[in-house]
């Protein structure tokens, strides 16, 4: 768990301009800095970074947040990963885990394993230069030396203990813990990878965490992957993501293929936004990670039965995590082709043409179910509905769930009311709305606003006000925040000038979940810290995992529409408080009238 005071100290040391500028080149524009938005395609800069607010905002697509949320969105990181990278950049050590000794040991082990994996990668790369067979194999697959070097390809020699040439101590336990060697029951140690072309698997920072080995010639298994280790978890990692991130952002599309060679061959042809799963089926974590990086996700599989099965498994994993505004599609190449052979024989443009014809998730879902029934008979239609019900019921995106139900109703000839009785939507949408509301995945108990909040498990959810950006080259329209009442306006002014919290004197029940309750808790948070080290970014990150986030986020959006320097914050805050007091008095009067009416038997 990461204590909130650590987050506060971290944000106090960071300069968001420096953080963003490492990834997106900024230019001075008045008091702020600007650039073309990294989250949607545009030619006219609409992305602004404020050094005073320590905040970024895009007037085109609505993306906004702190230095932490920028790394999470830009790099597809989890909350803890982003905090750790920023902390390391300013020389702060992450808070120790509950068990100090375990924390130290875990860090030591990770560092040791990382060094061993790097040494192994360098060894395999040296071996590739000396192996004519391996070089000829890669040339035969159409790969150049340049692309092989970019992806760090290597060769594991046909030697039972080849890694003796990579490390000083072949008996070290780190080799086993990395999955590079196997200890037999007889006590003999030997290399896991032998006579194979080696594909290093990198994490999002470019560190080697595993390997995939492709056999040269005949042999089984054709591909051999690193086992699960303290560094490597197959269900989370994706091959090629480190190299593909920039292209994924530029294209706003990520392509998932089945093999390492597919990723490398596509990259060589100029299709650089492809990644591959690592010897395992697609997981919900894969889908969530990729949909944080792009709005469009395309699964590209072979057209044979195995490819169809893999695609269906991917669809099942995507259903619970897909969001409205995101699109998941499925591309099936001819049965005799995979992406590697297809792009080598027909070229980049032919592949991109196929990509445009990929099936939307909704079409693929109903096509597959329809193929299992007789859609012309009543019994077949009933069977279709039975098969579709549990799948559509997993969809947590309200608009998509509604569209799928309508498609199903049209398919079997039922009205919207009739399909609602069989595959109910209203109850699910109510649950989904609460479940997906920003901050709702956290414990909203007010007592949880302490250093015990489990920030480590948090996951950045894009603002409910985030919009899809304009088409490439089009002028970016200004994203208007939703209409805001006086309570949200009060929060906005406290974001700019936290000292105003000292004059927020409205008596509010702490359990009040309205915007007024949120304003009360923002003021309380600021006063509890005496305003020390409190700024816009700190307040935002404090309330991100709470039910108040939706109001604090709305207040932040409101600030993007005004010239703060021209505001008379003190006067306007007093006027806002007067409006809130008047509203409270009006509510009290209405309640009193209703009470008297009930007492007289009129209500």
C-alpha positions as CSV (number, residue, x, y, z in Angstrom):
1,X,0.0,0.0,0.0
2,X,1.2,3.5,-0.8
3,X,0.3,6.0,1.9
4,X,-1.4,9.2,0.8
5,X,1.2,11.4,2.5
6,X,3.9,9.8,0.2
7,X,1.8,10.7,-2.8
8,X,1.5,14.2,-1.5
9,X,5.3,14.5,-1.0
10,X,6.0,13.1,-4.4
11,X,3.7,15.5,-6.2
12,X,5.3,18.3,-4.2
13,X,8.7,17.4,-5.7
14,X,7.6,16.9,-9.2
15,X,7.4,19.4,-12.0
16,X,4.7,18.2,-14.4
17,X,6.3,20.2,-17.3
18,X,9.5,18.1,-17.0
19,X,7.5,14.8,-16.7
20,X,5.4,15.5,-19.8
21,X,8.3,17.0,-21.8
22,X,10.2,13.7,-21.6
23,X,7.6,12.1,-23.7
24,X,6.0,15.0,-25.6
25,X,8.0,18.1,-26.7
26,X,6.4,21.1,-25.2
27,X,6.6,24.8,-26.3
28,X,6.1,27.8,-24.1
29,X,2.7,29.4,-24.6
30,X,2.2,32.3,-22.2
31,X,2.2,31.0,-18.7
32,X,1.6,27.5,-19.8
33,X,3.2,25.0,-22.2
34,X,1.5,23.4,-25.2
35,X,1.9,20.6,-27.7
36,X,-0.2,18.5,-30.1
37,X,-2.1,16.1,-27.9
38,X,-0.5,12.6,-27.4
39,X,-3.9,11.1,-26.8
40,X,-5.6,11.9,-30.1
41,X,-4.5,12.9,-33.6
42,X,-4.3,16.6,-34.4
43,X,-2.3,19.2,-36.3
44,X,-3.1,22.3,-34.2
45,X,-1.9,22.1,-30.6
46,X,-4.7,21.8,-28.1
47,X,-2.8,20.1,-25.3
48,X,-1.8,22.4,-22.4
49,X,0.4,21.9,-19.4
50,X,0.2,24.3,-16.4
51,X,3.2,24.6,-14.2
52,X,1.2,26.5,-11.6
53,X,-1.7,24.0,-11.4
54,X,0.7,21.0,-12.0
55,X,-1.9,19.8,-14.3
56,X,-2.4,19.0,-18.0
57,X,-5.6,19.4,-20.1
58,X,-6.5,18.8,-23.8
59,X,-9.2,21.1,-25.2
60,X,-9.7,18.6,-28.0
61,X,-10.3,15.3,-26.4
62,X,-10.7,16.3,-22.8
63,X,-7.8,14.3,-21.4
64,X,-6.5,15.9,-18.2
65,X,-4.8,15.0,-15.0
66,X,-1.6,15.0,-12.9
67,X,1.9,13.8,-13.6
68,X,0.8,10.4,-12.2
69,X,-2.2,10.0,-14.4
70,X,-0.2,11.2,-17.4
71,X,2.2,8.3,-17.1
72,X,-0.7,5.9,-16.5
73,X,-2.4,7.0,-19.7
74,X,0.6,7.6,-21.9
75,X,2.5,4.4,-20.9
76,X,-0.5,2.2,-20.0
77,X,0.9,1.8,-16.5
78,X,-0.8,0.8,-13.3
79,X,-1.0,3.3,-10.5
80,X,1.9,1.7,-8.5
81,X,4.1,1.5,-11.6
82,X,3.6,5.2,-12.4
83,X,4.3,6.3,-8.8
84,X,7.4,4.1,-8.6
85,X,8.9,5.5,-11.9
86,X,8.2,9.1,-10.8
87,X,9.6,8.5,-7.3
88,X,12.8,7.0,-8.7
89,X,13.2,10.1,-10.9
90,X,13.3,12.5,-7.9
91,X,15.3,10.2,-5.7
92,X,12.5,9.1,-3.4
93,X,12.3,5.5,-2.1
94,X,9.0,3.7,-2.3
95,X,7.4,3.1,1.1
96,X,8.5,-0.1,2.7
97,X,6.1,-3.0,2.9
98,X,4.7,-4.1,6.2
99,X,7.5,-6.6,6.7
100,X,10.8,-4.6,6.4
101,X,13.0,-7.7,5.9
102,X,10.7,-9.1,3.1
103,X,10.7,-5.7,1.4
104,X,14.5,-5.5,1.3
105,X,14.8,-9.2,0.2
106,X,12.3,-8.7,-2.6
107,X,14.2,-5.6,-3.9
108,X,17.5,-7.5,-3.7
109,X,16.1,-10.5,-5.6
110,X,14.6,-8.4,-8.3
111,X,17.8,-6.6,-8.9
112,X,19.8,-9.8,-9.0
113,X,17.4,-11.5,-11.4
114,X,17.4,-8.4,-13.7
115,X,21.2,-8.5,-13.9
116,X,21.2,-12.1,-14.8
117,X,18.5,-11.7,-17.5
118,X,20.5,-8.8,-19.0
119,X,23.6,-10.8,-19.1
120,X,21.8,-13.7,-20.8
121,X,20.4,-11.4,-23.4
122,X,23.8,-10.0,-24.2
123,X,25.2,-13.5,-24.4
124,X,22.5,-14.7,-26.8
125,X,23.1,-11.6,-29.0
126,X,26.8,-12.3,-29.2
127,X,26.1,-15.9,-30.1
128,X,23.8,-14.9,-33.0
129,X,26.7,-13.2,-34.7
130,X,28.8,-16.4,-34.6
131,X,26.0,-18.7,-35.8
132,X,25.7,-19.0,-39.5
133,X,22.7,-21.3,-39.2
134,X,20.8,-18.9,-37.0
135,X,21.6,-15.9,-39.2
136,X,20.5,-17.8,-42.3
137,X,17.3,-18.9,-40.6
138,X,16.4,-15.2,-39.9
139,X,17.3,-14.1,-43.4
140,X,15.2,-17.0,-44.7
141,X,12.3,-15.5,-42.7
142,X,12.9,-12.2,-44.4
143,X,14.3,-10.4,-41.4
144,X,17.1,-7.8,-41.8
145,X,19.9,-7.2,-39.4
146,X,18.5,-3.9,-38.5
147,X,15.1,-5.2,-37.3
148,X,16.9,-8.1,-35.5
149,X,19.0,-5.6,-33.6
150,X,16.0,-3.4,-32.8
151,X,14.2,-6.3,-31.1
152,X,17.4,-7.7,-29.6
153,X,17.1,-11.1,-31.2
154,X,19.8,-13.7,-30.3
155,X,20.7,-17.3,-30.4
156,X,20.9,-20.0,-27.7
157,X,23.7,-22.4,-28.8
158,X,23.1,-26.1,-29.0
159,X,25.0,-26.6,-25.7
160,X,23.7,-28.1,-22.5
161,X,25.5,-25.5,-20.4
162,X,26.0,-22.7,-22.8
163,X,25.2,-20.0,-20.2
164,X,28.4,-20.7,-18.5
165,X,29.8,-18.2,-20.9
166,X,27.2,-15.6,-19.7
167,X,27.6,-15.6,-16.0
168,X,30.5,-15.9,-13.5
169,X,28.7,-18.5,-11.4
170,X,26.7,-21.1,-13.3
171,X,25.6,-22.6,-10.0
172,X,23.8,-19.4,-8.7
173,X,20.2,-19.9,-7.8
174,X,19.3,-16.7,-9.8
175,X,19.7,-18.7,-13.1
176,X,17.0,-21.1,-11.9
177,X,14.8,-18.4,-10.5
178,X,14.9,-16.6,-13.8
179,X,13.9,-19.8,-15.6
180,X,17.1,-19.9,-17.7
181,X,18.2,-23.3,-16.4
182,X,16.6,-26.5,-15.2
183,X,17.9,-28.6,-12.3
184,X,17.2,-32.3,-12.9
185,X,16.2,-34.8,-10.2
186,X,19.7,-36.2,-10.4
187,X,21.2,-32.8,-9.5
188,X,22.4,-32.0,-13.0
189,X,21.9,-28.4,-14.2
190,X,21.3,-27.6,-17.9
191,X,20.2,-24.7,-20.1
192,X,16.4,-24.4,-20.7
193,X,17.0,-22.8,-24.2
194,X,19.2,-24.7,-26.6
195,X,19.6,-24.3,-30.4
196,X,16.9,-21.7,-30.6
197,X,16.5,-18.2,-31.9
198,X,15.8,-16.0,-28.9
199,X,13.3,-13.2,-28.5
200,X,13.8,-11.1,-25.4
201,X,10.6,-10.1,-23.6
202,X,10.7,-6.6,-22.2
203,X,8.6,-4.9,-19.6
204,X,7.3,-1.4,-20.2
205,X,10.6,0.2,-19.1
206,X,12.6,-1.9,-21.5
207,X,14.0,-4.4,-18.9
208,X,14.4,-8.0,-19.9
209,X,12.0,-10.1,-17.9
210,X,11.8,-13.3,-20.0
211,X,12.5,-15.0,-23.3
212,X,10.8,-16.8,-26.1
213,X,12.9,-19.4,-28.0
214,X,12.0,-20.5,-31.6
215,X,13.5,-23.9,-32.6
216,X,15.6,-23.9,-35.7
217,X,14.5,-26.7,-38.1
218,X,12.4,-29.5,-36.7
219,X,11.8,-30.0,-33.1
220,X,9.2,-29.6,-30.4
221,X,7.9,-27.5,-28.9
222,X,8.3,-25.0,-31.8
223,X,8.2,-22.1,-29.4
224,X,9.5,-22.4,-25.8
225,X,8.8,-19.6,-23.4
226,X,10.2,-18.6,-20.0
227,X,8.2,-20.0,-17.1
228,X,6.5,-17.7,-14.6
229,X,9.1,-16.0,-12.4
230,X,9.3,-13.2,-9.9
231,X,9.9,-10.9,-12.9
232,X,7.6,-12.5,-15.5
233,X,3.9,-13.1,-15.4
234,X,2.5,-14.2,-18.7
235,X,-1.1,-13.1,-18.1
236,X,0.1,-9.5,-17.7
237,X,2.9,-9.0,-20.3
238,X,2.8,-8.6,-24.0
239,X,5.6,-9.2,-26.5
240,X,6.6,-6.1,-28.4
241,X,4.7,-3.6,-26.3
242,X,7.8,-1.6,-25.3
243,X,8.7,-1.0,-29.0
244,X,5.1,-0.5,-30.1
245,X,3.9,2.1,-27.6
246,X,4.6,5.1,-29.7
247,X,3.0,3.7,-32.8
248,X,0.0,2.6,-30.8
249,X,-0.5,6.1,-29.6
250,X,0.0,7.6,-33.1
251,X,-2.5,5.2,-34.7
252,X,-4.8,5.0,-31.7
253,X,-5.0,1.3,-32.6
254,X,-3.2,-1.8,-31.3
255,X,-3.1,-5.1,-33.1
256,X,-2.8,-8.4,-31.2
257,X,-1.2,-11.3,-33.1
258,X,-0.3,-14.8,-32.1
259,X,3.5,-15.0,-32.5
260,X,6.8,-13.2,-31.9
261,X,7.7,-13.5,-35.6
262,X,4.4,-11.9,-36.5
263,X,5.3,-8.8,-34.4
264,X,8.8,-8.5,-35.8
265,X,7.7,-9.1,-39.5
266,X,4.9,-6.5,-39.2
267,X,7.3,-4.0,-37.6
268,X,9.8,-4.5,-40.4
269,X,7.0,-3.8,-43.0
270,X,6.1,-0.6,-41.2
271,X,3.1,-1.9,-39.1
272,X,4.7,-1.0,-35.8
273,X,1.6,-1.1,-33.5
274,X,1.4,-4.9,-33.1
275,X,2.0,-7.0,-29.9
276,X,1.6,-10.7,-29.1
277,X,0.5,-12.7,-26.1
278,X,3.2,-14.9,-24.5
279,X,2.3,-18.5,-25.1
280,X,-1.0,-18.1,-23.3
281,X,-4.6,-17.1,-24.2
282,X,-5.6,-13.4,-24.0
283,X,-6.5,-12.3,-20.5
284,X,-8.7,-9.5,-19.2
285,X,-5.5,-7.8,-17.9
286,X,-4.1,-7.8,-21.5
287,X,-7.3,-6.2,-22.8
288,X,-7.5,-3.6,-20.1
289,X,-3.8,-2.7,-20.5
290,X,-4.2,-2.2,-24.3
291,X,-7.5,-0.3,-24.1
292,X,-5.7,2.2,-21.8
293,X,-3.3,2.8,-24.7
294,X,-5.7,3.0,-27.6
295,X,-9.4,3.3,-28.4
296,X,-9.2,0.5,-31.1
297,X,-8.1,-3.0,-30.4
298,X,-7.8,-5.6,-33.3
299,X,-7.2,-9.3,-32.7
300,X,-5.5,-10.8,-35.8
301,X,-5.6,-14.6,-36.0
302,X,-5.1,-17.2,-38.6
303,X,-8.3,-18.2,-40.5
304,X,-8.1,-21.9,-39.4
305,X,-10.0,-23.6,-36.6
306,X,-7.3,-22.9,-34.1
307,X,-7.4,-19.2,-35.0
308,X,-11.2,-19.2,-34.6
309,X,-10.9,-20.7,-31.2
310,X,-8.3,-18.2,-30.1
311,X,-10.4,-15.4,-31.3
312,X,-13.5,-16.6,-29.4
313,X,-11.4,-16.9,-26.2
314,X,-10.2,-13.3,-26.7
315,X,-13.8,-12.2,-27.2
316,X,-14.9,-13.8,-23.9
317,X,-12.1,-12.0,-22.1
318,X,-12.9,-8.6,-23.7
319,X,-16.7,-8.7,-22.9
320,X,-16.4,-7.7,-19.1
321,X,-13.8,-5.0,-19.6
322,X,-14.7,-3.3,-22.9
323,X,-15.9,0.3,-22.4
324,X,-18.3,2.5,-24.4
325,X,-16.2,4.5,-26.8
326,X,-13.7,1.7,-27.3
327,X,-13.8,-0.7,-30.2
328,X,-12.7,-4.3,-30.3
329,X,-12.5,-6.1,-33.7
330,X,-11.4,-9.4,-35.2
331,X,-9.4,-10.0,-38.3
332,X,-9.1,-13.4,-39.8
333,X,-6.5,-13.9,-42.5
334,X,-6.7,-16.7,-45.1
335,X,-6.3,-20.1,-43.6
336,X,-2.9,-20.6,-45.3
337,X,-1.5,-17.3,-43.9
338,X,-0.4,-15.8,-40.7
339,X,0.6,-12.1,-40.3
340,X,4.2,-12.9,-40.9
341,X,3.7,-14.7,-44.3
342,X,0.9,-12.4,-45.3
343,X,2.9,-9.2,-45.0
344,X,6.0,-10.6,-46.6
345,X,4.1,-11.9,-49.6
346,X,1.6,-9.1,-50.1
347,X,3.0,-6.1,-48.3
348,X,1.9,-3.5,-45.8
349,X,-0.9,-1.9,-47.8
350,X,-2.6,-5.2,-48.4
351,X,-2.4,-6.0,-44.7
352,X,-3.9,-2.5,-43.8
353,X,-6.7,-3.1,-46.3
354,X,-7.5,-6.4,-44.5
355,X,-7.4,-4.5,-41.2
356,X,-10.1,-2.1,-42.3
357,X,-12.4,-5.1,-42.9
358,X,-12.0,-6.6,-39.4
359,X,-15.3,-7.7,-37.8
360,X,-16.6,-5.6,-34.9
361,X,-17.0,-7.6,-31.7
362,X,-20.8,-7.4,-32.0
363,X,-20.8,-8.9,-35.5
364,X,-18.3,-11.7,-34.6
365,X,-20.3,-12.6,-31.5
366,X,-23.6,-13.1,-33.3
367,X,-22.0,-14.7,-36.3
368,X,-20.4,-17.4,-34.2
369,X,-23.6,-18.1,-32.2
370,X,-25.7,-18.1,-35.3
371,X,-23.4,-20.8,-36.8
372,X,-24.3,-23.1,-33.9
373,X,-28.1,-23.0,-34.4
374,X,-30.8,-23.2,-37.1
375,X,-31.8,-19.5,-37.1
376,X,-34.9,-20.3,-39.3
377,X,-36.7,-22.3,-36.6
378,X,-38.3,-21.2,-33.4
379,X,-36.2,-23.8,-31.5
380,X,-33.0,-22.4,-33.1
381,X,-33.9,-18.9,-32.2
382,X,-34.6,-19.9,-28.6
383,X,-31.2,-21.7,-28.6
384,X,-29.6,-18.6,-29.9
385,X,-31.1,-16.5,-27.1
386,X,-29.9,-19.1,-24.6
387,X,-26.3,-19.0,-25.9
388,X,-26.3,-15.2,-26.1
389,X,-27.8,-14.4,-22.7
390,X,-24.7,-15.2,-20.5
391,X,-22.3,-13.5,-22.9
392,X,-24.2,-10.3,-23.3
393,X,-24.8,-10.3,-19.5
394,X,-21.1,-9.9,-19.0
395,X,-20.9,-6.6,-20.9
396,X,-20.5,-3.8,-18.5
397,X,-20.6,-1.0,-21.0
398,X,-24.2,0.3,-20.9
399,X,-24.5,1.5,-24.5
400,X,-22.8,-1.6,-26.0
401,X,-25.0,-3.8,-23.9
402,X,-28.1,-2.0,-25.2
403,X,-26.9,-2.3,-28.8
404,X,-26.2,-6.1,-28.4
405,X,-29.7,-6.7,-27.0
406,X,-31.2,-4.8,-29.9
407,X,-29.3,-6.9,-32.4
408,X,-30.3,-10.0,-30.7
409,X,-34.0,-8.9,-30.7
410,X,-33.8,-8.2,-34.4
411,X,-32.1,-11.6,-35.0
412,X,-34.8,-13.6,-33.3
413,X,-37.8,-11.4,-34.2
414,X,-38.7,-10.1,-30.7
415,X,-39.6,-6.6,-29.6
416,X,-37.4,-4.5,-27.3
417,X,-39.8,-5.1,-24.5
418,X,-39.9,-8.9,-25.0
419,X,-36.1,-9.2,-25.1
420,X,-35.9,-7.1,-22.0
421,X,-37.9,-9.8,-20.1
422,X,-35.5,-12.5,-21.2
423,X,-32.2,-10.6,-21.1
424,X,-32.9,-7.8,-18.7
425,X,-30.9,-4.6,-19.2
426,X,-32.2,-2.1,-16.7
427,X,-30.9,-3.8,-13.5
428,X,-27.5,-4.4,-15.1
429,X,-27.1,-0.8,-16.3
430,X,-27.9,0.4,-12.8
431,X,-25.2,-1.8,-11.4
432,X,-22.8,-1.0,-14.1
433,X,-23.3,2.8,-13.7
434,X,-22.3,2.5,-10.0
435,X,-19.5,0.1,-10.6
436,X,-17.9,2.1,-13.3
437,X,-18.4,5.5,-11.8
438,X,-14.9,7.0,-11.2
439,X,-13.7,5.9,-7.8
440,X,-16.5,3.4,-7.2
441,X,-14.1,0.5,-7.3
442,X,-12.7,1.7,-4.1
443,X,-14.0,1.7,-0.5
444,X,-16.0,4.8,-0.3
445,X,-16.3,4.7,3.5
446,X,-15.3,8.1,4.7
447,X,-13.0,6.4,7.3
448,X,-11.0,5.0,4.4
449,X,-9.5,8.5,3.7
450,X,-6.4,7.7,5.7
451,X,-2.9,6.5,4.9
452,X,-4.4,3.0,4.9
453,X,-6.0,3.4,1.5
454,X,-4.7,0.7,-0.7
455,X,-3.3,2.9,-3.5
456,X,-1.2,0.0,-4.7
457,X,-4.3,-1.8,-6.1
458,X,-5.7,1.3,-7.7
459,X,-6.2,1.6,-11.4
460,X,-6.6,4.8,-13.3
461,X,-10.0,5.1,-14.9
462,X,-10.4,7.8,-17.5
463,X,-12.7,10.6,-16.7
464,X,-16.3,10.3,-17.5
465,X,-15.9,13.6,-19.4
466,X,-13.2,12.2,-21.7
467,X,-14.2,12.6,-25.4
468,X,-13.0,10.9,-28.5
469,X,-10.7,13.3,-30.3
470,X,-11.4,14.9,-33.7
471,X,-10.2,13.3,-36.9
472,X,-6.6,13.7,-37.8
473,X,-5.9,17.2,-39.1
474,X,-9.2,18.6,-38.1
475,X,-9.3,21.7,-35.8
476,X,-9.8,20.6,-32.2
477,X,-13.2,21.7,-30.8
478,X,-13.1,22.9,-27.3
479,X,-14.5,20.4,-24.9
480,X,-17.1,22.1,-22.7
481,X,-17.4,20.7,-19.2
482,X,-20.9,19.7,-18.0
483,X,-23.0,22.5,-16.3
484,X,-21.8,23.0,-12.8
485,X,-23.6,24.1,-9.7
486,X,-22.2,26.3,-6.9
487,X,-20.8,23.4,-4.9
488,X,-18.6,22.3,-7.9
489,X,-17.6,26.0,-8.4
490,X,-16.6,26.2,-4.8
491,X,-14.4,23.1,-5.2
492,X,-12.8,24.6,-8.4
493,X,-11.9,27.8,-6.5
494,X,-10.3,25.8,-3.6
495,X,-8.3,23.8,-6.2
496,X,-6.8,27.1,-7.3
497,X,-6.5,28.8,-3.9
498,X,-6.6,26.1,-1.1
499,X,-6.5,28.8,1.6
500,X,-10.2,29.5,0.8
501,X,-11.1,26.3,2.6
502,X,-10.6,28.2,5.9
503,X,-13.8,30.2,5.2
504,X,-15.9,27.3,4.0
505,X,-18.3,27.4,7.0
506,X,-21.4,25.4,5.8
507,X,-22.5,22.7,8.1
508,X,-22.8,19.5,6.1
509,X,-23.3,15.9,7.1
510,X,-20.2,13.9,6.3
511,X,-22.3,11.2,4.7
512,X,-23.7,13.6,2.2
513,X,-22.8,12.1,-1.2
514,X,-23.8,15.2,-3.2
515,X,-21.5,17.9,-4.7
516,X,-22.0,19.9,-1.5
517,X,-20.8,17.0,0.6
518,X,-17.8,16.7,-1.7
519,X,-17.0,20.4,-1.3
520,X,-17.2,20.0,2.5
521,X,-14.7,17.1,2.4
522,X,-12.3,19.0,0.1
523,X,-12.3,21.9,2.5
524,X,-11.8,19.6,5.5
525,X,-8.9,17.8,3.8
526,X,-7.2,21.1,3.1
527,X,-7.8,22.4,6.6
528,X,-6.5,19.1,8.2
529,X,-3.2,19.7,6.4
530,X,-3.1,23.5,7.3
531,X,-2.7,24.0,3.5
532,X,0.9,22.8,3.7
533,X,2.0,21.2,0.5
534,X,-1.5,21.2,-0.8
535,X,-2.1,22.1,-4.5
536,X,-4.4,21.3,-7.4
537,X,-2.6,18.0,-8.2
538,X,-2.4,16.8,-4.6
539,X,-6.1,17.4,-4.1
540,X,-7.0,15.5,-7.3
541,X,-4.9,12.5,-6.4
542,X,-6.2,12.4,-2.9
543,X,-9.8,12.2,-4.0
544,X,-9.3,9.9,-7.1
545,X,-10.1,6.7,-5.2
546,X,-13.3,8.1,-3.6
547,X,-16.9,8.7,-4.5
548,X,-16.1,12.5,-4.5
549,X,-13.8,12.1,-7.5
550,X,-16.6,12.8,-10.0
551,X,-17.2,16.3,-8.5
552,X,-13.6,17.1,-8.0
553,X,-12.8,16.1,-11.6
554,X,-15.7,18.2,-12.9
555,X,-14.3,21.2,-10.9
556,X,-10.9,20.6,-12.5
557,X,-12.5,20.6,-16.0
558,X,-14.3,23.8,-15.2
559,X,-11.0,25.5,-14.5
560,X,-9.8,24.7,-18.0
561,X,-12.4,27.1,-19.4
562,X,-11.5,30.2,-17.5
563,X,-8.6,32.6,-17.2
564,X,-7.7,32.2,-13.6
565,X,-5.6,35.3,-13.5
566,X,-8.7,37.4,-14.2
567,X,-10.7,35.9,-11.4
568,X,-11.4,37.6,-8.1
569,X,-11.2,34.3,-6.2
570,X,-12.0,35.7,-2.8
571,X,-15.1,37.6,-3.8
572,X,-16.4,34.9,-6.1
573,X,-15.9,32.2,-3.4
574,X,-17.9,34.4,-0.9
575,X,-20.6,34.8,-3.5
576,X,-20.7,31.0,-4.1
577,X,-21.0,30.4,-0.4
578,X,-23.9,32.8,-0.2
579,X,-25.6,30.9,-3.0
580,X,-25.0,27.6,-1.2
581,X,-26.4,29.1,2.1
582,X,-29.5,30.4,0.2
583,X,-30.0,27.0,-1.4
584,X,-29.7,25.3,2.0
585,X,-32.2,27.7,3.5
586,X,-34.6,27.1,0.6
587,X,-34.4,23.3,1.1
588,X,-35.0,23.7,4.8
589,X,-38.1,25.9,4.2
590,X,-39.5,23.3,1.8
591,X,-38.9,20.6,4.3
592,X,-40.6,22.6,7.0
593,X,-43.6,23.2,4.8
594,X,-43.9,19.5,4.0
595,X,-43.6,18.6,7.7
596,X,-46.4,21.0,8.7
597,X,-48.6,19.7,5.9
598,X,-48.1,16.1,7.1
599,X,-48.9,17.2,10.7
600,X,-52.2,18.7,9.4
601,X,-52.9,15.5,7.5
602,X,-52.5,17.2,4.1
603,X,-49.5,15.3,2.9
